[in-house]
Amino acid sequence: MFRIVSKFASGGGSTEITWTRRTVFLQADMKRKATASPRWRWKFGGFLLMGTLLTLFMLVHLQTLFGPDASDGANTVPVVTSFEGQQFSLNRTKSKLAFMFLTGHNMALDILWNQFFEEVEEHEYSVYIHARPGYSFSKGNTICRSFINRQLNNSILVEWGEATMIRAERLLLTEALQDPLNQRFFLLSDSCIPLYNFTHIYNYVMSSQKSFVDSFVDKNDDQYNILMEPVISEDKWRKGSQWVALTRKHAEVIAGDSTVFPSFVDHCKVRSIFLLACSKYVSHYIGTAYLNLRYGPNNRIRALGCSL
């Protein structure tokens, strides 16, 4: 503690300032001033105490009126429940990309996909693989950690160009739709590769409200079966790449299609040992389904995939 004493130019008074480590006091000692009475000090202290208590009461009252009420659950973190009862905190509701691979067994280009997924947080994407029944991905047969144990448990035996391939695609979509955070769905083959990093692809597809489905009229195509006419007219028969990028709404449409797909199954079959009808009709399904289910305007007519 120390003092500072200064003289006033007039009146002959002096000012004494006393400093301590924690508080500062200003005390004026004038020669002509009267000494304060103890009674006045008690009154001042009483008013100060009452003012402090009143201020604290008002603060508590305001907090009660406008603060969160624990009884209504405002202090708890809201959750979103998936179709399987899993819970996701709302602070992690960033939309995810679903990568759905259709393969026979191993992923030949898994080294590229491993580099692609290494730069991404696991909660930003999902991986689903349809392989032959009984085949599973492990550290022993894939270098990509994102592929391990991501095979479907209900996979079927697939024949190229047959309805089983479309069934496998629909199984992938159905499984991926179980996660409510999946908002874009990529259908890929085991020979598809990423040409850009994850962030670029994510921003590109999420900036559009449309799907990317290759669909065109092939004048040299002879795969159409006239028996489809009640459901699919020839002018709505389309061809295109089966590797597509779908919005969640359109993924639900394809997975739940009960109109176009049955017609494909009924009328695109093996006619004899030597002659196949619609032997490559898997490349027709999604483009034709889009048009006949009246979702054509909601589609960008081009594919995003690249196969080697």
SULGI-V365320 format. One record per helix or strand of 3 or more residues. SS is the DSSP state (H for helix, E for strand). FROM is the first residue (numbers start at 1). LEN is the number of residues. If there is no record, write none. Layout:
ss: {SS,SS}
from: {FROM,FROM}
len: {LEN,LEN}
This chain:
ss: {E,E,E,H,H,E,E,H,E,H,H,E,H,H,E,H,H,H,E,H,H,H,H}
from: {2,14,24,38,70,79,87,90,96,110,122,125,145,163,182,198,226,234,245,248,260,282,296}
len: {6,6,6,29,3,3,3,3,7,9,3,6,3,14,8,9,3,3,3,8,8,11,3}
